[in-house]
Amino acid sequence: MTPRPAGLRERKKQATREALREAALRLALEQGPDNVRVEDIAEAAGVSPRTYNNYFSSRDQAIIAAVTGDRDAQVAAAVTARAPGVGLADAIIDAVLAAYTDPVETRRDALLLITTHPALRDVFLATTGAISKPLAAAITERLGAIDEFTAPVLAAGVAAAIRVALEQWLQPASDTAIAGFVVVSGSLSDLLRAALAPLVPALDAADARAGSAARTPPSHGPDHARS
C-alpha cells in the first residue's frame, strides 16, 4: 500500500516539530540542557510556548526527539515495504539496524550529551517503546490478523530488545566525557542483532502460521459439504 502524500497542514505540523526539536538540541549543546527553558526553545523555533506544548511534554523530550527523529515510523514503513518473500525476522532486523545505526544517530556531540545527563539518557531509552504500536500494525499488514495477540506481543518484544541493546551500548559512566570521547560498549549493530536473536524463532513461527493460514482453504459447514 502506497501512503498518500501528506497534506499542507500535516507538512506544516511536521516542519514545526522538526524546528522545535532541532532548536532544542542546538540550545542544549550550546548552553547545557539544564540551562535551557521551554520558552527558549519555542522562541528559537519561532513559535509560542503554548504551541511547543502541543508537540512535546518536556524540554528533555524535545532534545531527544532531535536525536531519535521519526524512527518508529521509519522501522514500521521499512517492514511494510519489504517484499513478501523476505521473512518477517529479516525484515524487522534489517529495518531496526537501518534506523538505529544511521550515522546521524551516533553523532558524538549528541551522544556525549545523552551519556553525561542521566535524565536525557532515561528519556532516550524510553523512546524505544514508541515503536510497538506502528510495528504491530506493520506486522499485521504483512501477516494478516492471525489473532489479537501475536502482532502486539512480537512488536513489544522487539521494542524491549532494542532497549536492552541500547542500555548495553550506552553505558553511563563517570569517565564518559574524558577527553571529549563517548564511552560505548561494542558495536551497536552487533548488540542489536544479539538482542533481537532470541525473537527470531517466534517471528519465524508467526511467518509459518500466516503462511499456513493462507494455504488453508475456507472451512465450509455441513450444509455446504452435502450440497
FITI-350376 format. One record per residue (C-alpha): x negated, y negated, z negated. Coordinates in nm, 2 decimals, padded with zeros to 4 digits. Example, Ala and Ser with C-alpha at 12.3 -4.5 7.8 and 13.67 -1.06 7.14 Angstrom:
<rs>
<r X="-01.23" Y="00.45" Z="-00.78"/>
<r X="-01.37" Y="00.11" Z="-00.71"/>
</rs>
This chain:
<rs>
<r X="00.00" Y="00.00" Z="00.00"/>
<r X="-00.14" Y="-00.34" Z="00.10"/>
<r X="-00.08" Y="-00.61" Z="-00.16"/>
<r X="00.09" Y="-00.92" Z="-00.04"/>
<r X="-00.12" Y="-01.24" Z="-00.03"/>
<r X="-00.09" Y="-01.45" Z="-00.34"/>
<r X="00.15" Y="-01.74" Z="-00.32"/>
<r X="00.04" Y="-02.10" Z="-00.37"/>
<r X="00.15" Y="-02.11" Z="-00.73"/>
<r X="-00.04" Y="-01.79" Z="-00.81"/>
<r X="-00.35" Y="-01.92" Z="-00.64"/>
<r X="-00.33" Y="-02.24" Z="-00.85"/>
<r X="-00.30" Y="-02.04" Z="-01.17"/>
<r X="-00.59" Y="-01.82" Z="-01.07"/>
<r X="-00.80" Y="-02.13" Z="-00.99"/>
<r X="-00.71" Y="-02.28" Z="-01.33"/>
<r X="-00.81" Y="-01.96" Z="-01.51"/>
<r X="-01.14" Y="-01.95" Z="-01.33"/>
<r X="-01.21" Y="-02.32" Z="-01.41"/>
<r X="-01.14" Y="-02.26" Z="-01.78"/>
<r X="-01.35" Y="-01.95" Z="-01.82"/>
<r X="-01.65" Y="-02.10" Z="-01.62"/>
<r X="-01.63" Y="-02.42" Z="-01.83"/>
<r X="-01.62" Y="-02.21" Z="-02.15"/>
<r X="-01.93" Y="-02.01" Z="-02.06"/>
<r X="-02.12" Y="-02.32" Z="-01.94"/>
<r X="-02.05" Y="-02.51" Z="-02.26"/>
<r X="-02.13" Y="-02.21" Z="-02.48"/>
<r X="-02.46" Y="-02.17" Z="-02.31"/>
<r X="-02.54" Y="-02.54" Z="-02.33"/>
<r X="-02.42" Y="-02.61" Z="-02.69"/>
<r X="-02.39" Y="-02.27" Z="-02.85"/>
<r X="-02.04" Y="-02.11" Z="-02.88"/>
<r X="-01.99" Y="-02.23" Z="-03.24"/>
<r X="-02.01" Y="-02.59" Z="-03.13"/>
<r X="-01.76" Y="-02.56" Z="-02.85"/>
<r X="-01.39" Y="-02.65" Z="-02.91"/>
<r X="-01.09" Y="-02.56" Z="-02.71"/>
<r X="-01.04" Y="-02.93" Z="-02.64"/>
<r X="-01.39" Y="-02.95" Z="-02.49"/>
<r X="-01.32" Y="-02.65" Z="-02.26"/>
<r X="-00.99" Y="-02.80" Z="-02.15"/>
<r X="-01.14" Y="-03.14" Z="-02.08"/>
<r X="-01.43" Y="-02.99" Z="-01.88"/>
<r X="-01.18" Y="-02.79" Z="-01.67"/>
<r X="-00.96" Y="-03.09" Z="-01.61"/>
<r X="-00.65" Y="-02.96" Z="-01.80"/>
<r X="-00.48" Y="-03.03" Z="-02.13"/>
<r X="-00.53" Y="-02.81" Z="-02.44"/>
<r X="-00.17" Y="-02.70" Z="-02.41"/>
<r X="-00.24" Y="-02.57" Z="-02.06"/>
<r X="-00.55" Y="-02.40" Z="-02.20"/>
<r X="-00.33" Y="-02.21" Z="-02.45"/>
<r X="-00.12" Y="-02.08" Z="-02.16"/>
<r X="-00.43" Y="-01.88" Z="-02.04"/>
<r X="-00.64" Y="-01.80" Z="-02.34"/>
<r X="-00.56" Y="-01.75" Z="-02.71"/>
<r X="-00.91" Y="-01.85" Z="-02.83"/>
<r X="-01.24" Y="-02.00" Z="-02.74"/>
<r X="-01.42" Y="-01.67" Z="-02.75"/>
<r X="-01.17" Y="-01.51" Z="-02.52"/>
<r X="-01.23" Y="-01.77" Z="-02.26"/>
<r X="-01.61" Y="-01.74" Z="-02.29"/>
<r X="-01.59" Y="-01.36" Z="-02.25"/>
<r X="-01.34" Y="-01.39" Z="-01.96"/>
<r X="-01.62" Y="-01.56" Z="-01.76"/>
<r X="-01.84" Y="-01.25" Z="-01.81"/>
<r X="-01.57" Y="-00.98" Z="-01.75"/>
<r X="-01.37" Y="-01.16" Z="-01.48"/>
<r X="-01.08" Y="-00.95" Z="-01.34"/>
<r X="-01.25" Y="-00.61" Z="-01.36"/>
<r X="-00.94" Y="-00.43" Z="-01.50"/>
<r X="-00.75" Y="-00.52" Z="-01.18"/>
<r X="-01.07" Y="-00.45" Z="-00.98"/>
<r X="-01.10" Y="-00.10" Z="-01.11"/>
<r X="-00.74" Y="-00.02" Z="-01.05"/>
<r X="-00.74" Y="-00.16" Z="-00.70"/>
<r X="-01.05" Y="00.04" Z="-00.61"/>
<r X="-00.90" Y="00.36" Z="-00.74"/>
<r X="-00.58" Y="00.30" Z="-00.54"/>
<r X="-00.78" Y="00.22" Z="-00.23"/>
<r X="-00.99" Y="00.54" Z="-00.22"/>
<r X="-00.89" Y="00.79" Z="00.04"/>
<r X="-00.66" Y="01.07" Z="-00.08"/>
<r X="-00.92" Y="01.33" Z="-00.01"/>
<r X="-01.15" Y="01.18" Z="-00.28"/>
<r X="-01.10" Y="01.34" Z="-00.62"/>
<r X="-00.95" Y="01.13" Z="-00.89"/>
<r X="-01.26" Y="01.17" Z="-01.11"/>
<r X="-01.49" Y="01.05" Z="-00.84"/>
<r X="-01.26" Y="00.76" Z="-00.75"/>
<r X="-01.24" Y="00.64" Z="-01.11"/>
<r X="-01.61" Y="00.68" Z="-01.19"/>
<r X="-01.72" Y="00.50" Z="-00.87"/>
<r X="-01.47" Y="00.22" Z="-00.94"/>
<r X="-01.59" Y="00.18" Z="-01.30"/>
<r X="-01.96" Y="00.18" Z="-01.20"/>
<r X="-01.89" Y="-00.08" Z="-00.93"/>
<r X="-01.71" Y="-00.31" Z="-01.17"/>
<r X="-01.93" Y="-00.28" Z="-01.48"/>
<r X="-02.27" Y="-00.27" Z="-01.33"/>
<r X="-02.23" Y="-00.57" Z="-01.09"/>
<r X="-02.54" Y="-00.79" Z="-01.12"/>
<r X="-02.32" Y="-01.08" Z="-01.24"/>
<r X="-02.22" Y="-00.87" Z="-01.54"/>
<r X="-02.58" Y="-00.82" Z="-01.65"/>
<r X="-02.69" Y="-01.19" Z="-01.64"/>
<r X="-02.95" Y="-01.23" Z="-01.90"/>
<r X="-02.81" Y="-01.56" Z="-02.04"/>
<r X="-02.46" Y="-01.43" Z="-02.09"/>
<r X="-02.59" Y="-01.10" Z="-02.24"/>
<r X="-02.81" Y="-01.29" Z="-02.48"/>
<r X="-02.51" Y="-01.50" Z="-02.59"/>
<r X="-02.30" Y="-01.19" Z="-02.65"/>
<r X="-02.56" Y="-00.98" Z="-02.83"/>
<r X="-02.65" Y="-01.27" Z="-03.06"/>
<r X="-02.29" Y="-01.36" Z="-03.16"/>
<r X="-02.10" Y="-01.08" Z="-03.33"/>
<r X="-01.76" Y="-01.24" Z="-03.27"/>
<r X="-01.83" Y="-01.26" Z="-02.89"/>
<r X="-01.96" Y="-00.90" Z="-02.89"/>
<r X="-01.63" Y="-00.78" Z="-03.06"/>
<r X="-01.42" Y="-00.97" Z="-02.80"/>
<r X="-01.63" Y="-00.84" Z="-02.52"/>
<r X="-01.59" Y="-00.48" Z="-02.63"/>
<r X="-01.22" Y="-00.52" Z="-02.69"/>
<r X="-01.16" Y="-00.62" Z="-02.33"/>
<r X="-01.21" Y="-00.26" Z="-02.23"/>
<r X="-00.85" Y="-00.19" Z="-02.35"/>
<r X="-00.71" Y="-00.41" Z="-02.08"/>
<r X="-00.80" Y="-00.16" Z="-01.81"/>
<r X="-00.55" Y="00.10" Z="-01.94"/>
<r X="-00.22" Y="-00.03" Z="-01.80"/>
<r X="-00.34" Y="-00.11" Z="-01.44"/>
<r X="-00.54" Y="00.21" Z="-01.43"/>
<r X="-00.24" Y="00.41" Z="-01.54"/>
<r X="-00.04" Y="00.26" Z="-01.26"/>
<r X="-00.32" Y="00.34" Z="-01.01"/>
<r X="-00.34" Y="00.70" Z="-01.13"/>
<r X="00.04" Y="00.73" Z="-01.09"/>
<r X="00.02" Y="00.59" Z="-00.74"/>
<r X="-00.24" Y="00.84" Z="-00.64"/>
<r X="-00.09" Y="01.15" Z="-00.81"/>
<r X="00.27" Y="01.07" Z="-00.83"/>
<r X="00.47" Y="01.08" Z="-01.16"/>
<r X="00.36" Y="01.42" Z="-01.29"/>
<r X="00.50" Y="01.34" Z="-01.63"/>
<r X="00.53" Y="01.05" Z="-01.86"/>
<r X="00.20" Y="01.11" Z="-02.05"/>
<r X="-00.07" Y="01.21" Z="-01.80"/>
<r X="-00.15" Y="00.88" Z="-01.64"/>
<r X="-00.14" Y="00.66" Z="-01.95"/>
<r X="-00.34" Y="00.91" Z="-02.16"/>
<r X="-00.61" Y="00.95" Z="-01.89"/>
<r X="-00.63" Y="00.57" Z="-01.85"/>
<r X="-00.66" Y="00.53" Z="-02.22"/>
<r X="-00.94" Y="00.79" Z="-02.23"/>
<r X="-01.13" Y="00.60" Z="-01.95"/>
<r X="-01.10" Y="00.28" Z="-02.15"/>
<r X="-01.23" Y="00.44" Z="-02.46"/>
<r X="-01.52" Y="00.60" Z="-02.27"/>
<r X="-01.62" Y="00.26" Z="-02.12"/>
<r X="-01.61" Y="00.11" Z="-02.47"/>
<r X="-01.83" Y="00.38" Z="-02.61"/>
<r X="-02.08" Y="00.33" Z="-02.33"/>
<r X="-02.09" Y="-00.04" Z="-02.38"/>
<r X="-02.14" Y="00.00" Z="-02.75"/>
<r X="-02.44" Y="00.22" Z="-02.69"/>
<r X="-02.58" Y="-00.01" Z="-02.43"/>
<r X="-02.52" Y="-00.34" Z="-02.60"/>
<r X="-02.68" Y="-00.27" Z="-02.94"/>
<r X="-02.66" Y="-00.56" Z="-03.18"/>
<r X="-03.00" Y="-00.61" Z="-03.35"/>
<r X="-03.17" Y="-00.88" Z="-03.54"/>
<r X="-03.46" Y="-00.89" Z="-03.29"/>
<r X="-03.23" Y="-00.91" Z="-02.99"/>
<r X="-03.33" Y="-01.27" Z="-02.90"/>
<r X="-03.71" Y="-01.22" Z="-02.94"/>
<r X="-03.89" Y="-01.40" Z="-02.66"/>
<r X="-03.56" Y="-01.46" Z="-02.49"/>
<r X="-03.50" Y="-01.10" Z="-02.40"/>
<r X="-03.19" Y="-00.89" Z="-02.45"/>
<r X="-03.23" Y="-00.55" Z="-02.60"/>
<r X="-03.01" Y="-00.30" Z="-02.43"/>
<r X="-03.02" Y="00.07" Z="-02.47"/>
<r X="-03.09" Y="00.25" Z="-02.15"/>
<r X="-02.92" Y="00.22" Z="-01.81"/>
<r X="-02.56" Y="00.11" Z="-01.82"/>
<r X="-02.47" Y="00.32" Z="-01.52"/>
<r X="-02.62" Y="00.63" Z="-01.68"/>
<r X="-02.43" Y="00.56" Z="-02.00"/>
<r X="-02.10" Y="00.51" Z="-01.82"/>
<r X="-02.14" Y="00.83" Z="-01.63"/>
<r X="-02.23" Y="01.02" Z="-01.95"/>
<r X="-01.94" Y="00.87" Z="-02.14"/>
<r X="-01.69" Y="00.95" Z="-01.86"/>
<r X="-01.82" Y="01.30" Z="-01.81"/>
<r X="-01.60" Y="01.47" Z="-02.08"/>
<r X="-01.29" Y="01.33" Z="-01.90"/>
<r X="-01.38" Y="01.49" Z="-01.56"/>
<r X="-01.21" Y="01.83" Z="-01.64"/>
<r X="-00.89" Y="01.65" Z="-01.74"/>
<r X="-00.90" Y="01.43" Z="-01.43"/>
<r X="-00.96" Y="01.73" Z="-01.21"/>
<r X="-00.68" Y="01.92" Z="-01.38"/>
<r X="-00.44" Y="01.63" Z="-01.31"/>
<r X="-00.55" Y="01.63" Z="-00.95"/>
<r X="-00.48" Y="02.00" Z="-00.93"/>
<r X="-00.14" Y="01.97" Z="-01.09"/>
<r X="-00.05" Y="01.69" Z="-00.85"/>
<r X="-00.16" Y="01.90" Z="-00.55"/>
<r X="00.04" Y="02.20" Z="-00.67"/>
<r X="00.35" Y="01.99" Z="-00.72"/>
<r X="00.31" Y="01.85" Z="-00.37"/>
<r X="00.28" Y="02.20" Z="-00.22"/>
<r X="00.58" Y="02.34" Z="-00.42"/>
<r X="00.90" Y="02.34" Z="-00.21"/>
<r X="01.20" Y="02.18" Z="-00.37"/>
<r X="01.40" Y="02.42" Z="-00.60"/>
<r X="01.75" Y="02.50" Z="-00.49"/>
<r X="02.02" Y="02.61" Z="-00.72"/>
<r X="02.21" Y="02.94" Z="-00.69"/>
<r X="02.48" Y="02.79" Z="-00.46"/>
<r X="02.21" Y="02.68" Z="-00.21"/>
<r X="02.04" Y="03.02" Z="-00.23"/>
<r X="02.36" Y="03.20" Z="-00.14"/>
<r X="02.45" Y="02.98" Z="00.15"/>
</rs>
